[in-house]
Amino acid sequence: MSDDHTHVQEFFGVRAAGWDSKFPDDGPAYQAGVADLGLNEGDRVLDAGCGTGRALPFLRSAVGPGGTVIGADLTPAMLRAAVDAGRDRDAALLLADVVALPLRAESLDAVFAAGLIAHLPDPAENLRELARVVRPGGVLALFHPIGRAALAARQGRELTPADLRAEANLAPLLAGSGWRMTSYVDQDDHFLALAVRES
């Protein structure tokens, strides 16, 4: 396990039990973000870096009982918190790293990734791995329940042009990783970049 992985597990591991109570008002933003993904009944979707699984009930509702929902996270404590919240009823939970997903190529219709991109050790390569498991024409949603400026303020840092989630940086990053960005929204109350898996 790399230092990046260890750092992510340590950071989220100690915060897992209180994570949902720290951000109690994020539910509507998650619901709207999932709705923008445009899922259909029976679709197969991955919540990459699912954390405590806040998106899982909305993903399940979108794909219906015949669909497949997988929640994958690197941090065991986050998955335990998801189980404690009963969200394992909405998805199969998988202890896995998005660097190398134990999923077949082109086996999914969509990926929802909340807050994930900032924690990827090699964003270009890791986005290529997400593209590998999604069928051509499938969709990726890079989401955060608050926008870039609000997140920077919360974290006590300056928002700079080098920010990975800036549209000018994100679009070419996605394009070089097998995705074509189709929509970009960065508002105080949410961030959402949608991309389609190229053929």
C-alpha positions in Angstrom: 0.0 0.0 0.0 1.4 3.4 -1.0 1.8 6.3 1.3 -1.1 8.0 -0.5 -3.4 5.1 0.4 -2.2 5.1 4.0 -2.8 8.8 4.3 -6.3 8.5 2.9 -7.2 5.6 5.2 -5.8 7.4 8.2 -7.6 10.7 7.4 -11.0 9.1 6.8 -10.7 6.3 9.3 -10.6 8.5 12.3 -13.5 10.6 10.9 -15.8 7.9 9.7 -18.0 7.5 12.8 -19.0 11.2 12.9 -18.9 11.9 9.2 -22.6 12.0 8.5 -23.4 14.1 11.6 -20.7 16.6 10.5 -22.5 17.2 7.2 -26.2 16.6 8.0 -27.6 18.9 5.3 -25.9 17.3 2.3 -28.7 14.9 1.4 -30.6 17.1 -1.1 -27.3 17.9 -2.9 -26.5 14.2 -3.2 -30.0 13.5 -4.5 -29.8 16.2 -7.1 -26.3 15.1 -8.2 -27.5 11.5 -8.7 -30.5 12.8 -10.6 -28.2 14.7 -13.0 -26.4 11.4 -13.7 -29.5 10.4 -15.7 -29.6 6.7 -14.6 -32.3 4.4 -15.9 -34.1 1.4 -14.4 -31.8 -1.6 -14.5 -28.6 0.3 -14.9 -25.3 -0.7 -13.2 -23.6 2.0 -11.3 -20.5 2.4 -9.1 -20.2 4.9 -6.3 -16.4 5.2 -6.4 -15.0 6.3 -3.0 -18.5 5.9 -1.5 -17.5 6.8 2.1 -20.4 6.3 4.4 -22.7 5.7 1.4 -24.7 8.9 1.4 -25.4 8.6 -2.3 -26.3 4.9 -2.2 -30.1 5.2 -1.4 -30.5 7.7 -4.2 -28.5 5.5 -6.7 -30.7 2.5 -5.7 -33.9 4.5 -6.2 -32.6 5.6 -9.6 -31.8 2.1 -11.0 -34.6 0.3 -9.2 -34.6 -3.2 -7.8 -33.3 -4.7 -11.1 -30.3 -2.4 -11.2 -26.9 -2.9 -9.7 -25.4 -0.5 -7.2 -21.8 -1.0 -5.9 -20.2 1.2 -3.3 -16.4 0.9 -3.2 -14.1 2.6 -0.7 -10.5 2.2 0.4 -11.3 2.9 4.1 -12.8 0.0 6.2 -14.1 2.4 8.8 -16.1 4.3 6.2 -17.7 1.1 4.9 -18.5 0.1 8.5 -20.3 3.4 9.0 -22.2 2.8 5.8 -23.3 -0.6 7.2 -24.2 1.0 10.5 -26.4 3.5 8.6 -28.2 0.6 6.8 -26.9 1.6 3.4 -25.6 -1.9 2.7 -29.3 -2.6 1.9 -29.0 -0.3 -1.1 -25.7 -1.6 -2.6 -23.0 -4.2 -2.5 -20.2 -2.7 -0.5 -16.7 -3.4 -1.7 -13.4 -2.7 0.1 -11.4 -1.6 -3.0 -9.2 1.0 -4.4 -10.1 2.9 -7.6 -6.5 2.5 -8.7 -7.3 -1.1 -9.6 -11.0 -2.0 -9.4 -11.9 -5.7 -9.2 -14.5 -5.2 -11.9 -14.8 -6.4 -15.5 -14.1 -4.0 -18.3 -17.2 -2.2 -19.6 -19.3 -3.8 -16.9 -21.0 -0.6 -15.7 -23.3 2.1 -17.1 -22.1 4.9 -14.8 -19.8 6.0 -12.0 -20.7 8.5 -9.3 -17.7 10.0 -7.5 -18.3 12.4 -4.6 -15.2 14.2 -3.5 -13.0 11.6 -4.9 -10.8 13.4 -7.4 -8.9 15.4 -4.8 -7.8 12.1 -3.2 -6.6 10.3 -6.3 -2.8 9.6 -6.3 -2.6 9.8 -10.1 -5.8 11.4 -11.4 -5.1 10.8 -15.1 -4.4 7.1 -14.6 -7.1 6.6 -12.0 -9.7 8.2 -14.3 -8.6 5.8 -17.0 -9.3 3.0 -14.6 -12.8 4.3 -14.1 -13.2 4.5 -17.9 -12.1 0.9 -18.2 -15.0 -0.4 -16.1 -17.7 1.8 -17.9 -19.2 0.9 -21.3 -18.7 3.4 -24.2 -21.3 6.0 -23.8 -21.6 5.5 -20.1 -21.4 8.5 -17.7 -19.1 9.7 -15.0 -20.2 12.3 -12.4 -17.5 14.1 -10.4 -19.5 15.6 -7.6 -19.1 17.6 -4.4 -22.0 18.8 -2.2 -20.5 22.3 -2.1 -18.6 24.3 -4.8 -14.9 24.8 -5.1 -14.8 28.3 -3.5 -17.0 27.1 -0.6 -14.8 24.1 -0.1 -11.6 26.1 -0.1 -13.0 28.4 2.5 -14.1 25.5 4.7 -10.6 24.1 4.5 -9.0 27.5 5.1 -7.1 27.6 1.8 -7.0 29.9 -1.2 -8.6 28.8 -4.4 -5.9 28.9 -7.1 -6.0 28.5 -10.9 -4.0 25.3 -10.4 -7.0 23.7 -8.7 -7.6 20.3 -10.3 -11.4 20.8 -10.4 -11.1 24.1 -12.3 -12.9 23.7 -15.7 -9.7 24.6 -17.6 -7.8 21.8 -15.8 -10.5 19.2 -15.5 -11.7 19.1 -19.1 -8.3 18.2 -20.6 -7.6 15.8 -17.8 -10.8 13.9 -18.5 -10.2 14.0 -22.3 -6.8 12.4 -21.8 -8.3 9.7 -19.6 -11.0 8.4 -22.0 -13.8 10.8 -21.0 -15.5 13.8 -22.7 -16.8 16.4 -20.4 -20.4 17.3 -21.2 -21.4 19.6 -18.3 -19.7 21.7 -15.7 -21.4 23.4 -12.8 -19.5 25.1 -9.9 -21.8 26.9 -7.5 -21.7 27.5 -3.8 -24.2 24.7 -3.1 -22.7 22.0 -5.3 -20.0 21.0 -7.8 -20.8 18.7 -10.7 -18.8 17.7 -13.8 -20.4 15.2 -16.1 -18.4 13.2 -18.6 -19.2 10.5 -21.2 -17.0 7.5 -21.8 -15.5 7.7 -25.3 -15.5 4.7 -27.6 
